[in-house]
Protein backbone atom coordinates (compact mmCIF):
# COMPACT_ATOMS: atom_id res chain seq x y z
CA UNK A 1 0.00 0.00 0.00
CA UNK A 2 1.40 3.37 -1.06
CA UNK A 3 0.21 6.50 0.74
CA UNK A 4 0.37 9.83 -1.07
CA UNK A 5 0.05 13.44 0.05
CA UNK A 6 -0.77 16.21 -2.43
CA UNK A 7 0.38 19.70 -1.44
CA UNK A 8 -1.00 22.41 -3.72
CA UNK A 9 -2.66 25.76 -3.09
CA UNK A 10 -5.15 25.25 -5.95
CA UNK A 11 -8.07 22.95 -5.12
CA UNK A 12 -8.68 22.27 -8.82
CA UNK A 13 -5.13 20.91 -9.16
CA UNK A 14 -5.63 18.70 -6.10
CA UNK A 15 -8.94 17.39 -7.44
CA UNK A 16 -7.43 16.58 -10.84
CA UNK A 17 -4.42 14.76 -9.40
CA UNK A 18 -6.61 12.80 -6.97
CA UNK A 19 -8.81 11.73 -9.87
CA UNK A 20 -5.82 10.71 -12.00
CA UNK A 21 -4.35 8.69 -9.14
CA UNK A 22 -7.68 6.94 -8.58
CA UNK A 23 -7.98 6.10 -12.27
CA UNK A 24 -4.42 5.17 -13.21
CA UNK A 25 -2.39 4.38 -10.07
CA UNK A 26 -4.01 1.43 -8.26
CA UNK A 27 -0.92 0.92 -6.07
CA UNK A 28 -1.64 4.25 -4.37
CA UNK A 29 -4.48 3.35 -2.05
CA UNK A 30 -4.62 6.33 0.31
CA UNK A 31 -4.47 10.00 -0.72
CA UNK A 32 -4.65 13.08 1.47
CA UNK A 33 -4.13 16.73 0.58
CA UNK A 34 -3.11 20.09 1.97
CA UNK A 35 -3.32 23.58 0.47
CA UNK A 36 -0.42 25.18 2.33
CA UNK A 37 2.89 24.38 3.97
CA UNK A 38 1.31 25.09 7.35
CA UNK A 39 -1.39 22.47 6.76
CA UNK A 40 1.02 19.97 5.21
CA UNK A 41 3.50 19.77 8.09
CA UNK A 42 1.21 18.05 10.66
CA UNK A 43 -0.12 15.74 7.92
CA UNK A 44 3.40 14.62 7.05
CA UNK A 45 4.04 13.87 10.72
CA UNK A 46 0.75 12.05 11.39
CA UNK A 47 -0.09 10.54 7.99
CA UNK A 48 3.53 9.56 7.13
CA UNK A 49 3.13 9.50 3.33
CA UNK A 50 5.34 7.45 1.04
CA UNK A 51 5.12 10.06 -1.75
CA UNK A 52 4.54 13.79 -1.54
CA UNK A 53 3.32 15.45 -4.74
CA UNK A 54 4.58 18.94 -4.03
CA UNK A 55 3.69 22.15 -5.84
CA UNK A 56 6.75 24.39 -6.08
CA UNK A 57 5.09 27.80 -6.27
CA UNK A 58 2.56 28.55 -3.54
CA UNK A 59 1.70 31.83 -1.80
CA UNK A 60 3.35 32.65 1.53
CA UNK A 61 5.60 29.55 1.59
CA UNK A 62 6.87 27.48 -1.33
CA UNK A 63 7.31 23.75 -1.68
CA UNK A 64 11.02 24.31 -1.09
CA UNK A 65 10.21 25.99 2.23
CA UNK A 66 8.31 22.87 3.27
CA UNK A 67 11.26 20.58 2.57
CA UNK A 68 13.80 22.78 4.32
CA UNK A 69 11.57 22.81 7.42
CA UNK A 70 11.63 19.02 7.85
CA UNK A 71 14.66 17.62 9.68
CA UNK A 72 14.31 14.00 8.59
CA UNK A 73 12.51 12.74 5.50
CA UNK A 74 10.77 9.38 5.36
CA UNK A 75 9.08 9.96 2.00
CA UNK A 76 9.93 10.72 -1.61
CA UNK A 77 9.08 13.93 -3.42
CA UNK A 78 7.61 14.39 -6.88
CA UNK A 79 7.50 18.10 -7.68
CA UNK A 80 4.50 19.42 -9.61
CA UNK A 81 5.11 22.64 -11.48
CA UNK A 82 4.18 24.82 -14.41
CA UNK A 83 6.94 25.09 -16.98
CA UNK A 84 10.08 26.78 -15.69
CA UNK A 85 13.05 25.67 -17.76
CA UNK A 86 15.75 26.72 -15.31
CA UNK A 87 14.11 25.10 -12.26
CA UNK A 88 13.30 21.92 -14.18
CA UNK A 89 16.88 21.60 -15.39
CA UNK A 90 18.10 21.99 -11.79
CA UNK A 91 15.63 19.30 -10.67
CA UNK A 92 16.81 16.89 -13.36
CA UNK A 93 20.49 17.50 -12.61
CA UNK A 94 19.73 16.67 -8.98
CA UNK A 95 18.09 13.31 -9.85
CA UNK A 96 14.76 14.44 -8.41
CA UNK A 97 11.42 13.76 -10.08
CA UNK A 98 8.78 16.18 -11.33
CA UNK A 99 5.51 16.43 -13.25
CA UNK A 100 4.55 19.34 -15.47
CA UNK A 101 1.14 20.92 -15.04
CA UNK A 102 -1.39 20.17 -16.38
CA UNK A 103 -0.45 16.67 -15.28
CA UNK A 104 -0.68 13.98 -17.93
CA UNK A 105 -1.83 10.51 -16.87
CA UNK A 106 0.97 8.77 -18.79
CA UNK A 107 3.67 10.87 -17.11
CA UNK A 108 2.02 10.30 -13.73
CA UNK A 109 2.08 6.53 -14.21
CA UNK A 110 5.75 6.69 -15.25
CA UNK A 111 6.63 8.74 -12.16
CA UNK A 112 4.91 6.25 -9.86
CA UNK A 113 6.64 3.34 -11.61
CA UNK A 114 10.00 5.10 -11.14
CA UNK A 115 9.18 5.48 -7.46
CA UNK A 116 8.42 1.76 -7.16
CA UNK A 117 11.40 0.56 -9.20
CA UNK A 118 14.12 2.90 -7.97
CA UNK A 119 13.07 3.86 -4.50
CA UNK A 120 15.91 5.79 -2.88
CA UNK A 121 16.40 5.67 0.85
CA UNK A 122 15.19 8.85 2.57
CA UNK A 123 18.54 10.40 3.59
CA UNK A 124 19.62 10.29 -0.06
CA UNK A 125 16.46 12.17 -1.01
CA UNK A 126 17.45 14.96 1.33
CA UNK A 127 20.96 15.02 -0.13
CA UNK A 128 19.50 15.30 -3.63
CA UNK A 129 17.32 18.20 -2.52
CA UNK A 130 20.30 20.01 -0.99
CA UNK A 131 22.15 19.59 -4.27
CA UNK A 132 19.12 21.02 -6.08
CA UNK A 133 19.08 24.09 -3.83
CA UNK A 134 22.80 24.57 -4.46
CA UNK A 135 22.29 24.22 -8.22
CA UNK A 136 19.40 26.64 -8.45
CA UNK A 137 21.33 29.22 -6.43
CA UNK A 138 24.20 29.12 -8.94
CA UNK A 139 22.25 31.08 -11.54
CA UNK A 140 23.99 29.31 -14.45
CA UNK A 141 23.32 25.80 -15.73
CA UNK A 142 27.00 25.37 -16.55
CA UNK A 143 27.78 25.41 -12.82
CA UNK A 144 25.24 22.76 -11.87
CA UNK A 145 26.46 19.60 -10.19
CA UNK A 146 25.04 16.37 -11.55
CA UNK A 147 23.75 13.86 -9.00
CA UNK A 148 24.68 10.27 -9.87
CA UNK A 149 22.50 7.92 -7.86
CA UNK A 150 22.13 4.19 -7.42
CA UNK A 151 20.23 2.25 -4.77
CA UNK A 152 22.72 2.98 -1.98
CA UNK A 153 24.92 5.93 -2.92
CA UNK A 154 24.77 9.42 -4.38
CA UNK A 155 27.78 11.11 -5.96
CA UNK A 156 27.87 14.75 -7.08
CA UNK A 157 30.10 15.75 -9.98
CA UNK A 158 30.73 18.85 -12.06
CA UNK A 159 30.32 18.59 -15.82
CA UNK A 160 34.08 19.00 -16.27
CA UNK A 161 34.63 15.75 -14.36
CA UNK A 162 32.54 13.72 -16.82
CA UNK A 163 34.48 12.28 -19.76
CA UNK A 164 31.88 9.96 -21.26
CA UNK A 165 28.78 7.94 -20.43
CA UNK A 166 28.27 4.39 -21.65
CA UNK A 167 25.02 2.42 -21.80
CA UNK A 168 24.98 -0.77 -19.75
CA UNK A 169 21.55 -2.34 -20.19
CA UNK A 170 19.18 -0.21 -18.04
CA UNK A 171 22.14 1.37 -16.26
CA UNK A 172 24.83 3.83 -17.29
CA UNK A 173 28.56 3.69 -16.65
CA UNK A 174 29.78 7.23 -16.04
CA UNK A 175 33.50 7.55 -16.78
CA UNK A 176 35.03 10.37 -14.76
CA UNK A 177 38.43 12.00 -14.51
CA UNK A 178 41.12 10.31 -12.39
CA UNK A 179 40.04 6.87 -13.71
CA UNK A 180 36.80 6.84 -11.71
CA UNK A 181 33.73 4.95 -12.91
CA UNK A 182 30.26 5.17 -11.38
CA UNK A 183 27.36 2.91 -12.36
CA UNK A 184 24.13 4.93 -12.27
CA UNK A 185 20.58 3.61 -12.13
CA UNK A 186 19.52 6.00 -14.91
CA UNK A 187 19.51 5.01 -18.58
CA UNK A 188 21.74 6.69 -21.16
CA UNK A 189 18.62 8.13 -22.80
CA UNK A 190 17.77 9.95 -19.57
CA UNK A 191 21.27 11.41 -19.35
CA UNK A 192 21.13 12.43 -23.00
CA UNK A 193 17.97 14.45 -22.30
CA UNK A 194 19.61 16.12 -19.29
CA UNK A 195 23.00 16.88 -20.85
CA UNK A 196 22.26 17.74 -24.47
CA UNK A 197 21.78 21.41 -23.55
CA UNK A 198 25.31 21.31 -22.14
CA UNK A 199 26.58 20.25 -25.58
CA UNK A 200 27.28 16.62 -24.72
CA UNK A 201 27.25 14.56 -27.92
CA UNK A 202 25.32 11.32 -28.49
CA UNK A 203 27.81 9.74 -30.88
CA UNK A 204 26.43 6.22 -30.74
CA UNK A 205 23.40 4.46 -29.28
CA UNK A 206 25.64 3.35 -26.41
CA UNK A 207 27.83 6.43 -25.94
CA UNK A 208 27.39 10.04 -24.82
CA UNK A 209 30.56 12.10 -24.61
CA UNK A 210 31.76 15.40 -23.20
CA UNK A 211 33.34 17.19 -26.19
CA UNK A 212 35.73 19.14 -23.96
CA UNK A 213 37.51 15.83 -23.26
CA UNK A 214 38.09 14.96 -26.93
CA UNK A 215 41.78 14.79 -27.83
CA UNK A 216 41.51 13.69 -31.45
CA UNK A 217 39.12 12.45 -34.13
CA UNK A 218 40.51 10.27 -36.92
CA UNK A 219 39.24 9.66 -40.44
CA UNK A 220 37.97 6.20 -39.55
CA UNK A 221 35.48 7.76 -37.13
CA UNK A 222 37.14 7.10 -33.77
CA UNK A 223 37.39 9.64 -30.97
CA UNK A 224 40.29 9.55 -28.54
CA UNK A 225 39.29 10.86 -25.13
CA UNK A 226 41.38 12.49 -22.41
CA UNK A 227 41.43 9.27 -20.35
CA UNK A 228 43.04 7.40 -23.25
CA UNK A 229 39.86 5.57 -24.24
CA UNK A 230 38.82 5.33 -27.89
CA UNK A 231 35.15 5.53 -28.81
CA UNK A 232 33.66 4.78 -32.21
CA UNK A 233 31.28 7.27 -33.80
CA UNK A 234 28.26 5.63 -35.43
CA UNK A 235 28.24 6.00 -39.22
CA UNK A 236 25.03 8.02 -39.26
CA UNK A 237 26.45 10.33 -36.56
CA UNK A 238 29.74 11.24 -38.27
CA UNK A 239 28.49 14.37 -40.03
CA UNK A 240 26.72 15.51 -36.86
CA UNK A 241 29.91 15.06 -34.81
CA UNK A 242 32.08 16.86 -37.37
CA UNK A 243 29.74 19.85 -37.36
CA UNK A 244 29.58 19.90 -33.57
CA UNK A 245 33.37 19.83 -33.25
CA UNK A 246 33.66 22.94 -35.42
CA UNK A 247 31.83 24.91 -32.72
CA UNK A 248 33.97 23.79 -29.79
N, C-alpha and C positions, 0 to 999 in steps of 0.2 A: 504494500500500500504506500503510495506516494502522496504526501501532503503538500499543498501549494498555497502560497500567500501572494495575492496581487496587491501591489501598492501603487496607486495612481490617483491623482486628484480629480480625474474626470470619471463620473459614474458611467457614462456611455462606454468608455474604454474598458472599464471593469466588466460591465455586462457582456460586451462582445467577447472578451477573453474567456470569461466564465463559460459562455455558450460554446466557444470553439473547443475548450478543454473537455466539456461534457460530450461533444460530438465526436472528437477525433483523438482524445488521449485517455483511453479507458484505464490506464495504469495510475492515473491521478484520480484518487477516489474522494479526496476531501479538499475543498477549496474555501479559503476565507479571504477577506479583502479589507483594505484600509485606504483612506483617502488623504492621509497625511503621515509624516514621519512620527508625529506625536502619537497618533493612533496605532501605528505599526509596531512601535517598540514593545508595548506590553503583549501584543499578539505574538510577536516573535518569541518572547520569553515563555508565554503560556502554551501557545499552539505548537511551537517547535516545528516549523515547516521544513521540508526537505528541499524545496525550491522556493525562491522568492522572485517573482516577476516584478521588476522594479523600474518604475518610470524615472527617468533621469531628471527632467525639468518639472518641478512642482513649485508652487508659490511658498514663500516663507522658508522652507528647507527642502533641499534637493535630495535625490536618491543617494548621492555621494555623501551628504551629511548623515543620512541614516547609517551607512556602512561605517563611517569613521566614528560613530557614537558607540558601536558595539565592540566590546573588548574581545570576545571569542565567538567566532562563527561556528555554527553546526548545520549550515545549509549552503546551498549553491545559489548563485545569482544569475538570472538571465535579464539583462537590461532591456527595457522597451523604450523606444525613442523615435521621434520624427527624424528625418534625415539631417545629419550633421556630419559632413565628411571627415572633419578633423577629429571629432570625438570618436567616431566609429573606427577610424584607423588606429587610434590609441587603444581602443578596446581590443581590436584584433591583434595588435602587436603584443598585448598583455595576456593573450590566450583566454580571454573572457568571452562570454557568449552574449548575443543580443538579438532582438527582433525589431524590425522596422515597422512603424505604424503607417497605415493600418495593417494589422497583423494578418498574415496569410496562413491558412490552415496547414499548407504543406511545410512552410518554414517552421511553424510551431511544432509539428510532428517531428521534424528533423532535430530541433533543439532538444526536445524531450528524449529522443533516441540517443543523442549525444550525451545527455545527462546520465542515462542508464548505462551506456556502453563505456564511458570514460570518466566515471565519477571520481573526482579528485578529493582527497582528504581535506577537511575544512581549513587547517592552517595554511595549506598551499593556496586555497582560494583567497585568503587574506593577503598573502604575499603577492599574488597576481594583481589584486586590487591596489596595493601600495605601488607596484610597478606602473600601473595605469595612471595613478595620480602623479607620479613622477614624470611619466611621458607627457601627459597633457599639460603639465606646467612648463615643459621645455619650450613650447611655442613653435617648434619646427619638427616636422616629421623625420628629418635626417638625423635628429638627435635621439629618437626613440630607442629604447632597449627592447629587444625581442625576447619574449618569455618562451623558453623551450621546456615543455612539460611532458612527463610520462606519469605513470601511476604512482610514483613514490618520490619524485624529485622535480624541482623547478630550477632551471638555470637561466640567467639573464645575460644577454650578450649584445654588444653594439653591432651595427651592420658591418663595420670595418673588420670585425673578428670572423665574419662568415666568409669562407672561401667558396664553398659549393654545397648543394643539397642533393642527395641521391635517394630516389625512390627505393623502398624496401618493403614490398607488399603494401600493407595498409599503414606502414610506418615510414619515417624519413630519417636517413642518416645525415646529420648536419656536420660537415667537416669544417673545423675551426682552425684558427692560427695555433701555433705551438703544438701541432700534431694531435689536437684534441678532436674527439668524435662523440657526438651525443645522438642517441636514438630517440626521436620524438614520436609521440602518439598521433601526431597530425599526418595527413597525407601530403604528398608533394603538390598536389593540386591546390590544397588549402594554402600552402606557403606561396605558391605562384600568385594566387589572388592577393595575398598580403603584400608581397615584395615587388610586384611588377611596377608599382608607382615609384619604387626606389631604384628602378632601372636594372634589376636583376633579369637575366636572360634565360628563358626556357629553351635550351639548345637541343633538347632531346626529350622524349617522353619520360625518361628516367633521370634527367639532370636539369638542375636550375643553378646558375652560376652567378657569382658576383663579378662583374666585369672589371672592377678595380684590381682584382687579383689575377688577371690574365697577363701572362708573360710573353706568350707568342701564339700565333695562329698560322699553321702551315697550309700548303696548297691541297693537301689530302683531306683537310677538314678536321684537324685535331687541334685542340686548345691545350697549351701547357699552362698550368696554374702555379701560383706562387709557392705551393707546398710540394711541387715536383710532380704532381699527378697530371695525367694526360686524359682528356675527355673528348670523345668523338662528338662532332656536330652532326645531327641528322641531315640527310641529303636535302630534304625540303626546308630545312632551317638555315642553310648556308648563306643564302642571299640576305635573309633577315639579320643574321649575325654580322655579316660584313657591313651592312648599313649601320647597325647599332654601334659597331666599333669605331666608325668614322666620327661619331659624336662624343666619344669618351675623351 
